[in-house]
Amino acid sequence: MTPMSKSPTPEEHEHGPFMRQALEQAALCEPVPSAFCVGCILVARLPDSETIVLSKGFSRELPGNTHAEANALAKFEGLSSPQLQSLVSPWPWEAVPVIEDLLPLVDVYTTLEPCSVRTSGLPACADALIRSRIRRCIIGVGEPDDFVKCEGAQKMKNAGIEIIWYGGLEQECLDAARRGHDI
C-alpha cells in the first residue's frame, strides 16, 4: 500500500471482491443495443464460516432474453443435492442443506439495479429476488432510464430485503452496462 492510498473501509473489504466478480461476469455478456450487460454473484454467509459463492450469472447467458440475476438464481436453484452439499460443506446444521434453507442467507451482488419492469414480458428480476426471500442486495449502480423507469431497489426494500448501494464503482458498472450502446 502506498502512503497516499487509504485503507479499505469495512464495507469495501466485505463487498468489493464480490462486486468485482460481478463486473467480471458483466464482461462475459454479449452486448446488444437494446439491453444492458449486467453481472451477478450469489453468496451465502453461513454462521462461523467463510463466505461461499453459490452461483454467478450474466445477461443473456441462458437461452432467451435473460437477465443476470434471473440466470444466477436459475443456476443456483438447479443445483443437485450433492452439488449443494459440496458447496456448503461443512453444513452447520443437522439436516441436509436444501435451496430453501440457503436463500434467506443469500446476498446478491449485481452491477446494475435489478429490473422492476421487463418490456419482453419476462418476469422482473426484483420480483424473482423477492420471491426467493434473499437477505440483501448489493447494487453497483442504479439502472438508468435508457429503456424503462426502474424501481427495483425500492420494490425489494418495500418487501423487506436490505438494499446496499455499493459506492466507488458506479462509473465502471455503468460503462459495463452500456457496452455496445451508442450513448
WONORTA-V455133 format. One record per pair of residues at least 24 apart in sequence whose C-alpha atoms are under 6 Angstrom apart, sorted by the first residue. I is the first residue (numbers start at 1). GAP is how many residues later the second one is. Records with the same first field share a line. If there is no record, write none. Layout:
BEGIN
I: GAP + GAP
END
This chain:
BEGIN
19: 90
25: 33
26: 32
29: 29 + 30
31: 148 + 149
32: 148
33: 147 + 148
36: 141 + 142
37: 140
38: 30 + 73 + 139
39: 29 + 71 + 72
40: 28 + 29 + 69 + 70
41: 67 + 68
42: 65 + 66
43: 63 + 64
44: 61 + 62
70: 55
103: 31
104: 29 + 30 + 31
105: 30
106: 28 + 29
107: 28 + 29 + 30
108: 29
109: 29
110: 29
111: 28 + 29 + 62
112: 28 + 29 + 30 + 31
113: 26 + 29 + 30
114: 38
115: 35 + 37
116: 34 + 35 + 36
126: 26
135: 26
136: 25 + 26 + 27
137: 26
138: 26 + 27
139: 26 + 27
140: 26 + 30 + 33
141: 29
END
